[in-house]
Amino acid sequence: MRINHNIAALHTYNRLSNASKQTMNSAEKLASGLRINQAKDDAAGLAISEKMRGQIRGLAQAERNVKDGISLLQTAESGLAKVSNPHLQRLRELAVQAANGTLTNTDRVQIQAEVGQIKKSINDIANNTEFNSIKLLNVGKSEPVKVAKEIEVTVQPGEQLVAGYINVLPSNTEPLTVEAMFGTISGAEWPDMNIISPTGHEFGYSGTMGGSSTQTIGATDSASSATYNGYAASNEAMTFNDPIEGIWQVEIRNTGGISSSTFSLKSNLGIQLTSQSVTSADEDENSLTFQVGANTEDHMKVELTDVRTVALGIDELEFTSQTKAEKAISIIDEALAKVTEERSKFGAYQNALEHTENNIGNTMMNLTAAESRIRDTDIAKELTERTKHSILVQSAQAMLVHANQQPQAVLQLLRQ
């Protein structure tokens, strides 16, 4: 028997501490309803659960996005329905009436007055049908967005590299201007610069500095035109008008072999430059992209339409003669066919979104159930564990009392 160390009491105390901790953990899980309250509870489970939570919240927002998309499509389809009936149907009715030989041209002039009002009403519908300020039925080709971006790159002697990219929009009427500015030149020669089109054709620039300055500009694409504008020691500008759209590559080569050169490229007309990534110089206003899922690739593109009278081909309709009225019937039929086709397209989009909505709901339900199995507390199981540990705490407390009484036996022996 020992009196300096009560081993039995130490063992009992250790058991009591463990049981108390387990009881506290069970109480925390029962109070929160979560099996994982801290990373120490289940590190791997927490990581998986957090990913699932991100997906669940993303899907919840995607479901709202889909509902908004359906509302937008319903708005557009409603506008198309109004254009079709009564407006186009009434136009056709008037065309059939005006094509009848029992009417005089004076009568047809009266009909033409109503035709003008109907066309105005169609344009009003096309111009005013919108969702969240987005025009849905009067889309058209937008002008290029004018941007001011800059690429700056240092080219070492003998080095050739891609300085950046230009995203060129179709340009048949407006020239695109690129300024090449050499800010730091300490050698005897300029670097060479080429702008290469998506088809491999290029506009080139090269020049040397020395006793005399020479510059060349070439356009090897027969479908393109290029001009060289002016010359200054620190500012070179070339203007080219090219119908080829796509990503043009800006290539710089230092042929001087003496020192490095810093090349700066700027633009400010319908093109966009970036040294990191390629981005569009304008947004396609003829379409919308709906985010219909929790991830980047989960999107759906919707093509909008234009049902203004010009787009429908009915802007110049005239019923002032029998011949014109007869021709108008077939023109109106084509317009009706186009509107019907667009309504069918929007209906297909809406059906697709409704299927997507159902799928999102099903996926979100399954993910939530899976996340719950990982993170939530099994109440029945945890109550059983808490009851067990509570009993262990009570029994350990009782045993600790007995263990602390054992040294008293030593005193009894000493007294005897």
C-alpha positions in Angstrom: 0.0 0.0 0.0 1.2 3.5 -0.9 0.3 6.9 0.5 2.3 9.3 -1.7 0.4 8.3 -4.9 -3.1 7.1 -4.9 -3.0 5.2 -8.2 -6.6 4.0 -8.0 -7.8 7.6 -7.5 -5.8 8.8 -10.5 -7.2 6.1 -12.8 -10.7 6.9 -11.6 -10.2 10.6 -12.0 -9.0 10.1 -15.6 -12.0 8.0 -16.4 -14.3 10.6 -14.8 -12.7 13.4 -16.9 -13.1 11.4 -20.2 -16.7 10.6 -19.4 -17.4 14.3 -18.5 -15.9 15.5 -21.8 -18.0 13.0 -23.7 -21.1 14.1 -21.9 -20.4 17.8 -22.7 -19.8 16.9 -26.4 -23.1 15.0 -26.5 -24.9 17.9 -24.9 -23.4 20.3 -27.5 -24.5 18.1 -30.4 -28.0 17.7 -29.0 -28.3 21.4 -28.3 -27.1 22.4 -31.9 -28.6 19.5 -33.8 -25.2 19.1 -35.5 -22.8 16.2 -35.3 -20.0 18.5 -36.6 -19.8 21.7 -34.6 -16.0 22.2 -34.9 -13.4 20.9 -37.4 -12.0 18.6 -34.7 -15.3 16.7 -34.6 -14.7 15.4 -38.2 -12.3 17.3 -40.4 -12.9 15.3 -43.6 -16.7 15.4 -43.0 -16.6 19.1 -42.5 -14.7 19.7 -45.8 -17.2 17.6 -47.7 -20.1 19.2 -46.0 -18.9 22.7 -46.8 -18.6 21.9 -50.5 -22.1 20.5 -50.4 -23.4 23.6 -48.6 -21.8 25.8 -51.4 -23.6 23.7 -54.0 -26.9 23.8 -52.2 -26.8 27.5 -51.8 -25.7 27.9 -55.4 -28.6 25.7 -56.6 -31.1 27.7 -54.5 -30.0 30.9 -56.2 -30.0 29.1 -59.6 -33.6 28.1 -59.0 -34.4 31.7 -58.4 -32.5 32.6 -61.6 -34.5 30.1 -63.5 -37.8 31.5 -62.2 -36.7 35.0 -63.3 -35.8 33.5 -66.7 -39.2 32.0 -67.1 -40.8 35.3 -66.1 -38.7 37.0 -68.8 -39.6 34.5 -71.4 -43.3 34.8 -70.5 -43.1 38.5 -70.9 -41.5 38.2 -74.3 -44.0 35.6 -75.5 -46.9 37.7 -74.3 -45.6 40.6 -76.4 -45.2 38.4 -79.4 -48.7 37.1 -78.9 -50.0 40.7 -79.0 -48.1 41.4 -82.2 -49.5 38.3 -83.8 -53.1 38.7 -82.7 -54.7 41.1 -83.1 -52.2 43.3 -84.9 -50.8 41.1 -87.7 -54.1 39.3 -88.1 -55.9 42.6 -88.4 -53.4 43.7 -91.0 -54.0 40.6 -93.0 -57.7 41.1 -92.7 -57.4 44.6 -94.0 -55.1 43.4 -96.9 -57.8 40.9 -98.0 -60.4 43.6 -97.8 -58.3 46.1 -99.8 -57.6 43.5 -102.4 -61.3 43.2 -103.2 -62.3 44.8 -106.5 -65.5 46.3 -105.0 -63.4 49.0 -103.2 -62.2 52.2 -104.7 -58.7 53.6 -104.2 -60.3 56.3 -102.0 -61.6 53.5 -99.8 -58.2 51.9 -99.7 -56.7 55.3 -98.5 -59.0 55.1 -95.5 -57.8 51.5 -94.8 -54.2 52.7 -95.1 -54.8 55.1 -92.3 -55.7 52.2 -90.0 -52.7 50.3 -91.3 -50.4 53.1 -90.2 -51.9 53.0 -86.7 -51.4 49.3 -86.5 -47.8 49.5 -87.5 -47.2 52.2 -84.9 -48.8 50.0 -82.3 -46.6 47.0 -83.3 -43.5 49.2 -82.9 -44.7 50.4 -79.5 -45.1 46.8 -78.3 -41.6 45.9 -79.7 -40.0 49.0 -78.1 -41.8 48.7 -74.7 -41.8 45.0 -74.0 -39.0 44.7 -71.4 -38.0 42.8 -68.3 -35.9 44.6 -65.7 -35.2 47.3 -68.3 -34.0 44.7 -70.8 -35.6 45.2 -74.2 -36.8 41.9 -75.4 -38.4 42.5 -78.8 -36.3 45.2 -80.5 -32.8 43.9 -80.3 -30.4 44.9 -83.1 -26.7 45.0 -83.8 -25.0 47.2 -81.2 -22.2 49.5 -81.8 -18.7 48.4 -80.7 -17.9 49.5 -77.1 -15.1 52.0 -77.1 -12.5 51.1 -74.6 -9.1 52.3 -73.5 -6.7 49.5 -72.6 -3.0 49.2 -72.6 -0.4 46.5 -73.0 3.1 47.1 -71.8 5.9 44.6 -72.3 9.7 44.6 -72.2 11.5 42.8 -75.1 15.0 41.6 -74.6 17.6 41.6 -77.4 16.9 38.8 -79.9 13.6 38.0 -78.1 10.3 37.5 -79.8 7.1 37.2 -77.8 3.3 37.7 -77.9 2.6 41.0 -76.2 -1.1 40.5 -76.0 -4.3 40.0 -78.0 -6.9 42.2 -79.8 -10.5 41.2 -80.1 -11.6 42.8 -83.3 -15.3 43.2 -84.1 -16.5 43.1 -87.7 -15.7 46.6 -89.1 -16.6 47.4 -92.6 -17.2 51.1 -92.1 -15.2 52.2 -89.1 -11.4 52.0 -89.0 -9.7 50.6 -86.0 -6.7 52.5 -84.7 -3.8 51.1 -82.8 -1.0 53.3 -81.4 2.4 51.7 -80.8 4.4 53.8 -78.4 8.0 53.0 -77.7 8.8 54.6 -74.3 12.3 53.4 -73.7 14.6 52.8 -76.6 18.3 52.8 -76.0 19.5 50.9 -79.0 20.0 51.7 -82.6 16.9 49.9 -83.9 13.2 49.7 -83.3 11.6 46.4 -82.5 9.4 44.8 -85.1 5.6 44.6 -84.5 3.1 42.4 -86.3 -0.7 42.2 -85.7 -1.8 38.8 -86.9 -5.4 38.1 -87.9 -7.3 34.9 -87.0 -6.7 33.6 -90.5 -3.0 34.0 -90.3 -2.7 37.2 -92.3 -0.9 40.1 -90.7 -0.4 43.8 -90.7 3.2 44.5 -90.1 5.3 47.3 -88.8 9.0 47.7 -88.6 11.4 50.6 -88.4 15.0 51.6 -87.7 16.6 54.6 -86.1 19.9 55.9 -87.1 21.1 58.3 -89.8 17.7 58.1 -91.3 14.3 56.8 -90.1 12.5 54.2 -92.2 9.1 52.7 -91.6 7.1 50.1 -93.4 3.5 49.0 -93.1 2.1 46.0 -95.0 -1.3 44.4 -95.4 -1.1 40.9 -96.8 -4.8 40.3 -96.6 -6.5 41.3 -99.9 -9.8 41.7 -98.1 -8.3 44.3 -95.8 -6.9 47.8 -96.2 -4.2 49.5 -94.2 -2.7 53.0 -94.0 0.2 54.3 -92.1 -0.4 57.6 -90.4 2.4 60.0 -89.6 5.7 59.3 -87.8 7.2 60.5 -84.5 10.0 59.2 -82.4 7.8 58.2 -79.5 4.4 57.6 -81.2 3.5 55.4 -84.1 0.0 54.9 -85.3 -1.5 52.6 -87.8 -5.1 52.5 -88.9 -6.6 49.4 -90.5 -10.1 48.6 -91.6 -10.6 44.8 -91.6 -13.8 42.8 -91.9 -12.3 39.7 -90.3 -13.5 39.5 -86.7 -11.8 37.4 -84.0 -8.8 37.4 -81.9 -5.7 39.1 -83.4 -2.3 38.4 -81.9 0.2 41.2 -81.2 3.7 40.0 -81.7 6.8 42.0 -80.8 10.4 41.1 -81.9 13.6 42.9 -80.8 16.1 42.5 -83.6 18.5 45.2 -82.5 20.5 42.9 -80.3 21.9 45.8 -78.2 19.5 46.6 -75.4 16.0 45.9 -74.2 13.0 47.9 -75.4 9.8 48.7 -73.6 6.8 48.5 -75.9 3.4 50.1 -75.1 0.3 49.4 -77.1 -2.9 51.4 -76.8 -6.3 51.4 -78.5 -9.4 53.4 -78.2 -11.9 52.4 -80.9 -14.0 49.3 -81.0 -11.2 46.9 -79.9 -10.0 45.7 -76.5 -6.5 44.8 -75.5 -5.3 42.8 -72.5 -2.1 41.1 -71.7 -3.7 38.5 -69.4 -6.8 37.3 -71.1 -9.0 37.8 -74.1 -12.3 39.5 -73.5 -15.1 40.6 -75.8 -15.1 44.3 -76.9 -18.9 44.4 -76.7 -21.7 42.4 -75.3 -24.0 40.5 -77.6 -27.3 42.3 -77.1 -29.1 39.8 -79.3 -28.9 37.1 -76.6 -29.1 36.6 -72.9 -27.2 34.0 -70.8 -29.0 32.5 -67.8 -27.0 31.0 -65.0 -29.0 27.9 -64.3 -26.7 26.0 -62.0 -24.3 26.3 -59.2 -21.1 26.0 -61.4 -19.5 28.1 -64.1 -20.5 25.9 -67.0 -24.1 25.7 -66.0 -25.6 28.3 -68.2 -28.3 28.6 -71.0 -28.2 31.0 -73.9 -31.4 32.6 -75.1 -31.6 34.4 -78.4 -33.8 37.4 -78.4 -35.7 38.8 -81.4 -36.7 41.9 -83.2 -40.4 42.3 -84.2 -40.4 46.0 -85.2 -42.1 46.6 -88.5 -38.8 47.0 -90.3 -37.5 43.6 -89.0 -40.8 42.0 -90.0 -40.7 43.5 -93.4 -44.0 45.3 -93.1 -42.8 48.8 -92.6 -43.5 49.8 -96.2 -46.8 48.1 -96.5 -49.3 50.0 -98.7 -52.9 49.1 -99.4 -53.6 52.1 -101.7 -54.1 49.9 -104.7 -55.5 46.5 -105.4 -52.1 45.2 -106.6 -50.3 46.5 -103.5 -52.9 44.9 -101.3 -52.6 41.6 -103.0 -48.8 41.6 -102.5 -49.2 42.7 -98.9 -51.1 39.5 -98.1 -48.0 37.3 -98.7 -45.7 39.8 -96.9 -48.0 39.7 -93.8 -48.1 35.9 -94.0 -44.3 35.8 -93.8 -44.3 38.2 -90.8 -46.9 36.0 -89.1 -44.7 33.0 -89.8 -41.7 34.7 -88.2 -43.6 35.8 -85.1 -45.1 32.3 -84.8 -41.6 30.8 -85.1 -40.3 33.1 -82.4 -43.1 32.3 -80.1 -42.4 28.6 -80.6 -38.7 29.3 -79.8 -39.6 31.1 -76.6 -41.9 28.3 -75.7 -39.2 25.8 -76.1 -36.9 27.9 -74.0 -39.5 28.1 -71.3 -40.1 24.3 -71.3 -36.3 23.8 -71.0 -36.1 26.1 -68.1 -39.0 24.4 -66.4 -37.3 21.0 -66.8 -34.1 22.6 -65.4 -36.1 24.0 -62.4 -37.4 20.5 -61.7 -34.0 19.0 -61.9 -32.5 21.7 -59.7 -35.1 21.0 -57.1 -34.4 17.3 -57.2 -30.6 17.8 -57.1 -30.9 20.2 -54.2 -33.1 17.8 -52.2 -30.6 14.9 -52.7 -27.7 17.1 -51.8 -29.4 18.4 -48.7 -30.2 14.9 -47.6 -26.6 13.9 -48.2 -25.2 16.9 -46.3 -27.6 16.2 -43.4 -26.3 12.6 -43.1 -22.8 14.0 -42.8 -23.4 17.0 -40.5 -26.6 16.6 -38.6 -26.9 14.8 -35.2 -28.7 11.4 -35.0 -30.7 12.4 -31.9 -31.6 8.9 -30.8 -28.0 7.7 -31.1 -26.6 10.8 -29.3 -29.2 10.5 -26.5 -28.0 6.9 -26.0 -24.4 8.1 -25.9 -25.2 10.9 -23.4 -27.1 8.5 -21.1 -24.2 6.1 -21.2 -21.6 8.8 -20.4 -23.8 10.3 -17.7 -24.0 6.9 -15.9 -20.2 6.6 -16.3 -19.7 10.0 -14.8 -21.9 9.1 -11.8 -20.2 5.7 -11.3 -16.7 7.3 -11.6 -17.6 9.9 -9.0 -18.7 7.2 -6.6 -15.5 5.2 -7.3 -13.4 8.3 -6.7 -14.9 8.6 -3.3 -13.9 5.1 -2.4 -10.4 5.5 -4.0 -9.8 8.6 -1.9 -10.7 6.6 1.3 -8.1 3.9 0.7 -5.2 5.8 2.3 -7.2 5.8 5.5 -6.4 2.1 5.8 -2.8 3.0 6.2 -3.6 5.0 9.3 -5.5 2.1 10.7 -2.4 -0.1 10.2 -0.2 2.5 11.9 -2.5 2.8 14.9 -2.5 -0.9 15.4 
